[in-house]
Amino acid sequence: MSSQKLSTRNLIFIGMMLFGLFFGAGNLIFPVFVGQQAGTHYWPALIGFLISGVGLPLLGVAAIGITKSAGVFELSLRVNRFYAYGFTVLLYLCIGPLFALPRLASISFEVGLSPFVLPGQQKTGLLIYSVLFFLTAWWFARRPSKIMVYVGKFLTPAFLILLAAILIMVVLKPMGSGQAPVGDYVKTPLAAGFTAGYSTMDALAALAFGIIVVNAIRELGITSPTQIASDTIQAGSLAITLMALIYGLLGLLGRNALGQFGRAANGGPVLANVAHYYFGDFGNLLLALLVILACLKTAIGLITAFGDTFKELFPRVPYTVLIILASAVPLLFANIGLNRLLLVSTPLLYFIYPLAITLILMSLLTRILGESRWLFGTVTIFTIIPAVLDGLNALPASLHRGLINDMLSVGQLLPGFSIGLGWAVPALVGLGVGYGLSRIADHAS
């Protein structure tokens, strides 16, 4: 059995499952917002967005495959066990109960269902909807072995059919050709697009969903670690290619929408306006079904991944208890509003993303650089401090005072700090120092 490999049919199903797990709330609204903000600088902004929103997730899936790891915990053990527990727990809290999961319910309601709810009943409507949303996601997550069937064979194809209806109209009947860029997209559209890709959380999700992909492949009878690695990378490549195509079209949707509508605070209202523009009142229903499917399938994956991973980390806690926790906690956060969620989650993403990026890249380079703890540890140490500063810099400007302001003045000395890339040069320095220390340790032993 270990010599087998996935059939083309099953490989497609795994790829569709992985795409479905990736493509949730942020994947719909953030490329739209990037297109709107970038305007005539759309193409360099899109390239930056694709590097972090598509390239990094692909590398994350590849890191899981090449290192033959079951998930992020095994990857981060290369630093040390204490860091592996801390980083894994923080990552899953970010893409699980604290931020990503609440955002799925909040976005699907605000974008899809709020037009059907009276203004005075919005809060009550969101509460009722979020209860039903997480109850449904929990029900599907009870049987993790069936996730490929639920997500890969049913929910994802239905989602793609609905999304195609809107994107085809974007191509056939464009609303405009873009206006002047705003904000960071005026001078540094490539870097602005790159950091905007953080908000999709897909590089983090790639590490988190690794365990689901590996388990799904094993369920199909593949037991050879090498073949599992190969199938994981192939499925990831299929999922990421589809994501890149859709991101490009969603970005065009946001850019061209300025020909008919004003700028919005996020991509949600833009999607609603465009759907109504093309399809009238039916567009509201179409969009509601689209965002609910997009968010539901990702919620199922995140709750399942949370349960699987925390069961491995804390074996005494039953899987059923973990997925109840992962379904109940987001109810509280989902009801504080989308813009507030984004305000809180962005600084933490600016902190954790550099750590995820360096872990992914270092894991991919193990065949060249080795797996010395000196190497992984030093790169992590050199990355974590500027990552903290990047996170503080992403806080609202009203909080940039006192100690935080003093710390940010130090961050200003780092190249790329103003655009959220202050960690890059220190990480490279850490790579050089760590490699030197690893060579010294090898000779000493």
Residue pairs with C-beta under 8 A, 6 or more apart in sequence:
1 221
1 222
1 223
2 222
2 223
2 224
2 227
3 224
3 227
4 221
4 222
4 224
4 227
5 222
5 227
5 230
5 231
6 14
6 217
6 220
6 222
6 231
6 234
10 220
11 231
11 234
11 235
11 238
12 238
13 148
13 152
13 153
14 148
14 152
14 213
14 216
14 217
14 231
14 235
15 152
15 234
15 235
15 236
15 237
15 238
15 239
15 242
16 151
16 152
16 153
16 156
16 157
16 238
16 239
17 147
17 148
17 151
17 152
17 156
17 212
17 213
17 216
17 235
18 61
18 209
18 213
18 235
18 236
18 238
18 239
19 156
19 238
19 239
19 242
19 243
20 151
20 152
20 155
20 156
20 159
20 297
20 298
20 301
21 151
21 205
21 209
21 212
21 297
21 298
21 301
21 302
22 57
22 202
22 205
22 206
22 209
22 239
22 243
22 298
23 156
23 159
23 243
23 246
23 294
23 297
23 298
24 100
24 104
24 294
24 295
24 297
24 298
24 299
25 100
25 103
25 104
25 106
25 107
25 108
25 291
25 294
25 295
25 298
26 100
26 103
26 107
26 199
26 200
26 201
27 53
27 200
27 202
27 243
27 246
27 247
27 294
28 107
28 111
28 250
28 267
28 271
28 290
28 291
28 294
29 107
29 111
29 266
29 267
29 268
29 270
29 271
30 49
30 53
30 196
30 197
30 199
30 200
30 267
31 46
31 49
31 53
31 247
31 248
31 250
31 251
31 254
31 267
32 250
32 251
32 253
32 254
32 257
32 267
32 270
32 271
33 196
33 254
33 264
33 266
33 267
33 270
34 45
34 46
34 49
34 193
34 196
34 251
34 254
35 42
35 45
35 46
35 178
35 250
35 251
35 252
35 253
35 254
35 255
35 256
36 254
36 255
36 257
36 258
36 263
36 264
36 267
36 270
37 45
37 181
37 182
37 183
37 185
37 192
37 263
38 44
38 45
38 46
38 178
38 181
38 185
38 189
38 192
38 193
38 251
38 255
39 178
39 179
39 180
39 181
39 182
39 185
39 255
39 258
40 178
40 179
40 180
40 181
41 181
41 185
41 186
41 189
42 178
42 251
42 252
42 255
44 189
44 190
44 193
45 181
45 185
45 189
45 190
45 192
45 193
45 196
45 251
46 193
46 247
46 248
46 251
47 190
47 193
48 189
48 190
48 191
48 192
48 193
48 194
48 195
48 196
48 197
49 193
49 194
49 196
49 197
49 247
49 251
50 193
50 197
50 244
50 247
50 248
51 193
51 194
51 197
52 193
52 194
52 195
52 196
52 197
52 198
52 203
53 196
53 197
53 200
53 202
53 243
53 247
54 197
54 202
54 240
54 243
54 244
54 247
56 197
56 202
56 203
56 206
56 356
56 357
56 360
57 202
57 203
57 205
57 206
57 236
57 240
57 243
58 206
58 236
58 237
58 240
59 203
59 206
59 360
59 361
59 364
60 203
60 205
60 206
60 207
60 210
60 356
60 360
61 206
61 209
61 210
61 213
61 232
61 233
61 235
61 236
61 239
61 240
62 233
62 236
62 364
63 69
63 75
63 207
63 359
63 360
63 363
63 364
64 70
64 71
64 75
64 206
64 207
64 210
64 213
64 214
64 232
65 228
65 229
65 230
65 231
65 232
65 233
65 236
66 229
66 233
66 363
66 364
67 74
67 75
67 363
67 366
68 225
68 226
68 228
68 229
69 75
69 210
69 363
70 210
70 211
70 214
70 312
71 88
71 207
71 208
71 210
71 211
71 214
71 309
71 312
72 87
72 88
72 91
72 207
72 208
72 210
72 309
72 359
73 84
73 85
73 88
73 309
73 312
73 313
75 207
75 359
75 360
75 363
76 83
76 84
76 87
76 88
76 359
77 84
78 359
78 362
78 363
78 366
78 371
78 373
78 376
79 87
79 359
79 373
79 376
79 377
79 380
80 373
80 377
83 380
85 313
87 355
87 359
88 309
88 313
89 313
90 352
91 204
91 207
91 208
91 352
91 356
92 208
92 305
92 306
92 309
92 310
93 99
94 100
94 201
94 204
94 345
94 348
94 349
94 352
95 101
95 201
95 204
95 205
95 208
95 302
96 302
96 303
96 305
96 306
96 326
96 330
97 306
97 325
97 326
97 329
97 330
97 333
98 329
98 330
98 333
98 345
99 201
99 333
99 341
99 344
99 345
99 348
100 201
100 205
100 298
100 302
101 134
101 299
101 302
101 303
101 326
101 329
101 330
101 333
101 334
102 330
102 331
102 332
102 333
102 334
102 336
102 341
103 334
103 338
103 341
103 342
103 345
104 133
104 295
104 296
104 298
104 299
104 302
104 330
105 126
105 129
105 130
105 133
105 134
105 295
105 299
105 330
105 331
105 334
106 126
106 130
106 334
106 335
106 337
106 338
106 341
107 268
107 291
107 295
107 338
108 129
108 133
108 291
108 292
108 294
108 295
108 296
109 125
109 126
109 129
109 130
109 133
110 126
110 268
110 338
111 268
111 269
111 271
111 272
111 287
111 291
112 287
112 288
112 289
112 290
112 291
112 292
113 125
113 129
113 288
113 292
114 122
114 125
115 272
115 284
116 284
116 288
117 125
123 335
126 334
126 335
127 335
130 330
130 331
130 334
130 335
131 331
133 292
133 295
133 296
133 299
133 334
134 299
134 327
134 328
134 330
134 331
134 334
135 327
136 296
137 296
137 299
137 300
137 303
137 327
138 303
138 323
138 324
138 327
140 146
140 147
140 150
140 300
141 147
141 300
141 303
141 304
141 307
141 323
141 326
141 327
142 320
142 323
144 212
144 215
144 304
144 307
144 308
144 319
145 215
145 219
147 212
147 216
147 300
147 301
147 304
148 216
148 219
150 297
150 300
151 297
151 300
151 301
155 293
155 296
155 297
155 300
156 297
158 293
159 290
159 293
159 294
159 297
162 286
162 289
162 290
162 293
163 246
163 290
163 294
165 279
165 286
166 253
166 274
166 275
166 278
166 286
166 287
166 290
167 246
167 249
167 250
167 253
169 278
169 279
170 249
170 252
170 253
170 256
170 274
171 249
171 252
173 278
174 252
174 256
174 259
175 256
175 257
175 259
175 260
175 274
175 277
176 255
176 256
176 257
176 258
176 259
176 260
177 255
177 256
177 259
178 255
178 256
178 258
179 258
180 186
181 189
182 263
183 192
184 191
184 192
184 419
185 192
185 193
188 419
191 416
191 419
191 420
191 421
192 419
194 421
195 350
195 419
195 420
195 421
198 346
198 349
198 350
198 353
198 420
199 342
199 345
199 346
199 349
201 349
202 243
203 353
203 356
203 357
203 360
204 352
204 353
204 356
205 302
206 236
206 360
207 356
207 359
207 360
208 302
208 305
208 309
209 301
209 305
210 232
211 305
211 308
211 309
211 312
212 301
212 304
212 305
212 308
213 232
213 235
213 236
214 228
214 232
215 308
217 228
217 231
217 232
217 235
218 228
222 228
222 231
253 270
253 271
253 274
254 267
254 270
257 270
257 273
257 274
260 273
260 277
261 270
261 273
261 274
261 277
264 270
264 273
265 339
266 338
266 339
266 342
268 338
271 287
271 291
272 284
272 287
274 283
275 283
275 284
275 286
275 287
276 283
276 284
277 283
279 286
302 326
303 323
303 326
303 327
304 323
306 322
306 323
306 326
307 319
307 322
307 323
307 326
308 319
310 317
310 322
311 317
311 318
311 319
311 322
333 341
343 396
346 394
347 391
347 392
347 394
347 395
348 391
349 394
350 387
350 390
350 391
350 393
350 394
350 420
351 387
351 388
351 390
351 391
352 387
353 387
354 383
354 386
354 387
354 390
354 423
354 424
354 427
355 380
355 383
355 384
355 387
358 379
358 380
358 383
358 427
359 376
359 380
362 369
362 375
362 376
362 379
369 375
369 435
369 438
370 438
372 434
372 437
372 438
372 441
372 442
374 434
374 437
374 438
374 441
375 431
375 434
375 435
375 437
375 438
376 434
377 434
378 430
378 431
378 433
378 434
378 437
379 427
379 430
379 431
379 434
380 430
381 430
382 426
382 427
382 429
382 430
382 431
382 433
382 434
383 423
383 426
383 427
383 430
385 426
386 411
386 414
386 417
386 422
386 423
386 426
386 427
387 423
389 407
389 408
389 410
389 411
389 414
389 417
389 422
390 411
390 417
390 420
390 421
390 422
390 423
392 404
392 407
392 408
392 411
393 400
393 408
393 411
393 417
393 420
393 422
394 420
395 404
400 408
411 417
411 422
412 418
414 422
414 423
414 425
414 426
415 421
415 422
415 424
415 425
416 422
416 424
416 425
